[in-house]
């Protein structure tokens, strides 16, 4: 699809005509960063935006205060196929939108609205749902929604994520366990009567030492990382309380579960050594991403017909400045076009709660460059670009890719049949 053809493309025209309000929406979310399950302003802003564009909105989806569902039907009643777009909007403590969820949520809404315009014009049967999904940063919202059956009747789920390049996310996001380990001991004066104390902090430290020795004896893709949760006690007190938070990950659920059990045993052993006790809390858990090859091929085909963003001299200068300031590795190549679709899925060392949804229904994820190459997620440089035109251009591009890919998916019934046969593990057409 060339630039001349865009004027007759309903999806492209809708996004172009609504560009100012979409940028305004992304900017509002950027300026009002909210942590997981506290996204009151962000979720309401996106829900009301969709409501203003003809969607019916219900709140507190899956009994979650900051979740919502927005629905549009091509006919007065719900009609198959049902396509679900998954929006995120939570931010990170201290860093704000350093994962670009202000762009993610807005871009999803843009894609749904643009697709709606196309379906109305062409009398395409079907239902569009936009799910407001909170708390992705703590790997929680979509898992809770999935457990409540929110996504069960979808024919496909669609989302995107900001990154430093444009591609189909043909990626195996990691299986994860998130756990809290809380040690309980006996308090005492650390100098006058240390023998009377049983240090919960000693137990936590011994557990971490055990895990660090364990690293040698797990598969290479297993990741185990932890942080202390402050107990607020001074050094002259034998602490009767200590708490750590662990992320345990790998590219396969079985490997994650095995490592998770062994980390638990490190905690129990540390408690035995120190005369303390330990409570083990599973905060969240998900499988690895289930990649659907027919779905990736359909959306990649659509992406090959969509021009990638072009950048002004000012934007390139901004990218050069932030590259120097943040020490990014990109050899002066800040942006590129569409990356080729890999022959096989690519394991990556990050996780998302969307992985759990991919085992319920076929799910596709688009990646779009909202930051210059080499910019890591959860970094101040990512946040800085998410709040300006570089991020906005990637968001609008992603919106069009999601909408155009979904249009292509819906053009032929056999597309969804092929996608579902692959998803269910039977030979595909």
Secondary structure, DSSP 8 states (H G I E B T S, - for coil): --TGGGGG-HHHHHHHHTHHHHHHHHHHHHHT---TT--HHHHHHHHHHHHHTT-EEEESGGG-TT-EEEEEESSSS--SSEEEEEEE---BTTTBSTT-HHHHHHHHHHHHHHHHHHHHHHT---EEEEEEE--TTTT-HHHHHHHTTTTTT-SEEEEEEEESSBEE--EE--EEEEEEEEEE-B-EETTT-GGG-B-HHHHHHHHHHHHHHHGGGS-TT-EEEEEEE-----TTEE-SEEEEEEEEEESSHHHHHHHHHHHHHHHHHHHHHHT-EEEEEEEEEE------HHHHHHHHHHHTTS------HHHHHHHHHHHHHHT--STT-----B----SS-EE-S---THHHHTTTS-EEEEEEESS-TT--SSSHHHHHHHTSHHHHHHHHHHHHHHHHHHHHHHH-HHHHHHHHHHHTTS---
